[in-house]
């Protein structure tokens, strides 16, 4: 499966989350965690300190309440 196959497949349309594929077309998913969000924040701060561009934004973990 390649990127276009995934885009054309109705099963993957309007998912409430993102996923990636590796070079072989395998879907790679890993849950976001608070630790990951903190590390992204630290990385974002380093980018702001060392790169002239602005507008970097990490994704945030969201845990919906149980119904």
N, C-alpha and C positions, 0 to 999 in steps of 0.2 A: 504494500500500500504506500502510495506517495502522497505528497501534500495535496495535489489536485484531487486524488481519490477521496481523501478525507473531506475536502471542501465540498465535493459533489455528493457525498453520502448524507441522506436526510437524518440518519441516526445521530450525526455529530452537529446538527444545526441547533442553534440557540441553547448551547450548554451554559450552565451558570458558572463555569470555571474554565480555565485555560489548560492546555496540555501541549507537550512538545513531542516531536518525533526525532528519532536518531537517524543516522545516515542510511540505515537499512529500511526505514519506514515504520519501525516499531514505535508504538505510542509509549512515551515515557512520562509517568506521572509520579509526583511526590507531594505529599500534603504540606501545606505551608504551616509553619509553627511560629510561636512567639519568638523563639530563639532565632529563627531565620529572619524574622522581621527586624529584630535588634541588630543582627549582623548586617542586614541591608542598610539600616540606618547609619551604622558606623562606616560602611562602604560609601554611602552617599556623602557623608561628611568629608571623607578623604577626597572624593571626586571634586567636591566644591572647593576644597583647599588647593588642589593641584591642577585643575583644569579651568580654562577660561570660560567655558560654557556654563549656562545655568539651565534649569528645567529638568534635572534628573529626579525621578520619583520612583521609589520602590513600591512593590505591591504589598498589601497588608493582609495578614491572616484574619479571617472572619469565622467565628464559630457561632452559627445561628442558635437561638434558644430552642430547647425541645418543646414540642407542642403538647 
